[in-house]
Amino acid sequence: MAVGKSARGANLCRRQRAQGAMNKQAVYHAIRSNYSFPVSENELVIRLRTAKGDAESVELIHSMKYEWTQRRERSAMQKMYSDGLFDYYVIRMVLADARFAYIFLIRSGGREYFYSESGVTEAYDYALGYFDFFQCPYINSADVHREVSWARDAIVYQIFVDRFCAGGYGKEKSYVNLKWGEIPDPKSFAGGDLDGIRLKLDYLQETGFNTLYLTPVFESRSNHKYDIRNYFRVDPMFGGERALRRLTDEVHARGMRIILDAVFNHCSAENGLFRDVVKKGKRSRYFDWFFIRGDRPDEERGNYEYFAGCKYMPKLNTNNPAVQDYLISVGTYWMKKYGINGWRLDVADEVSEVFWRRFRAAVKRTDPDAVLIAENWQNAYPWLGGDMYDGVMNYPLTKACLDYLVYDAFGAQEMADRLARILMRNTDPANEMMLNLTDSHDTERFLTLAKKRGKDEGSLLCALAIVFFSKGMPCVYYGTEIGMEGGYDPDCRRTFEWDESRWNGRVYDAVKKLAKVRKSLGGGILYGARDGVLTIRRGDKMLAVNNGEKRRFRAAGKEFGIGRREFLIIDLKDGGVL
């Protein structure tokens, strides 16, 4: 029955289009969403979705809402983006009065349609508009999702601390069981530490990075530190608090920033809070800090909730106000003491939303310019309204790059469509604070996946170019810039190769170039495809990416040749290639 209805609906749409009628089912707008959002106290971005190729033009009919029946204005909307199904019209309104009312006038097939909260109609009664116009009732300053001032300039480098560089002033590290350069297993310790990172800051700055994101640094028995034993102590393996002080002071002295990893979904079974519950059961003051089935935790049976399949990481009850208070104190403590510039939020979508709202408020009171980047692998729109996260690790962009450049799942036009669809999921401020990446400590290395498909570093170079040209913060996982390889965890966590003779110079030079170009890109972004070549335009710069055979295409009044799995950066002012 459902299939039959779907077929009849598709036939109806085809008949409507053949008769010149607009596809009304595709038209969409919603207030207080990614289709209508403030970017300041007097600026509102409005988007409208229509079927692809359906509308000839769209106008916004608008007024201060209490003057709707007396006077209205019209403003043309621009078709900014398209994907495989829809066109997206956009306008940014500067409001003289934040009490704003509006409807849409859509021209399609030589006819005019109005779109209000009553839907698509061929007539509209302005006198009764207060019943069904769309509106922005008011813009309260506290409700504006504000961009972190430095996010647009951030070029981020992610470091898995144990594997980057061993400093430590020659201290003996008896726990080390992995020779630098050998392939790690889940329990390998290589001896990387915070002093090692500090000693390599020249390298990082020279390459073009200005922001560090470190995987957890707090006390833990593991190499990855995602099972935290003490939230208020820097792990001695990494040099303790003195090493963190030396690193943060030097980072800030260089005008760089540092983001730490907040692991609040779970802790270590060795954490004192959980040990108290194991010892005392329901008599423990921390019993309700966890999700326990029974009178006390049984670590062998695992009668409590824990992260993934890991009994050694019991899940914290972030619904509990006492747990919320504790974790908020953790976040603000390290910000106040060391000037941490933000947090990456581990397993964020499994944590209480009430907690994230409280945590965000406390963080922003401590430092309004601190950034909150969540680990969320899918569409994170529900969390990105400005009351929880600022942005997320943009794995949808990673997957699009893999599909296009590694798996050959679609061509240039489809890639442009996919990128537009990902962008339109979220508001402009959220898009500017995405963490865009090709790989991470939780994925296979991009280059390894490419080589498995018979590709070379060209696929990685094209993916990096897309990441650096996208809205949001480009993030390079340590070693990706020199062509490091690795399969799934723990293989993706190999030690950094400091022997420059073994670097992939083509990749390293490209990253340095992309970091330099990134600093000159304009704020807007447009996606397209020309003769099978993907194009991304930012201001007066255009990125061209070719995943197929050698091609020729035109841009800036010139014809360009581009090889297989290559990218070009074109200066549209003079047609030169950067």
Beta strands, then each sheet from edge to edge (+ up, - down):
strand 1: 36-40
strand 2: 43-51
strand 3: 57-64
strand 4: 73-76
strand 5: 78-82
strand 6: 86-94
strand 7: 100-108
strand 8: 111-116
strand 9: 119-121
strand 10: 134-136
strand 11: 156-159
strand 12: 211-214
strand 13: 218-219
strand 14: 230-234
strand 15: 257-262
strand 16: 342-345
strand 17: 371-374
strand 18: 391-392
strand 19: 435-437
strand 20: 473-477
strand 21: 526-530
strand 22: 533-538
strand 23: 541-546
strand 24: 551-555
strand 25: 558-562
strand 26: 566-571
strand 27: 576-577
sheet 1: 1+ 2- 6+ 5-
sheet 2: 4+ 3- 7+ 8- 9+
sheet 3: 4+ 3- 7+ 10-
sheet 4: 18+ 17+ 16+ 15+ 12+ 11+ 20+ 19+
sheet 5: 13+ 14-
sheet 6: 21+ 22- 23+ 26- 27+
sheet 7: 24+ 25-
end
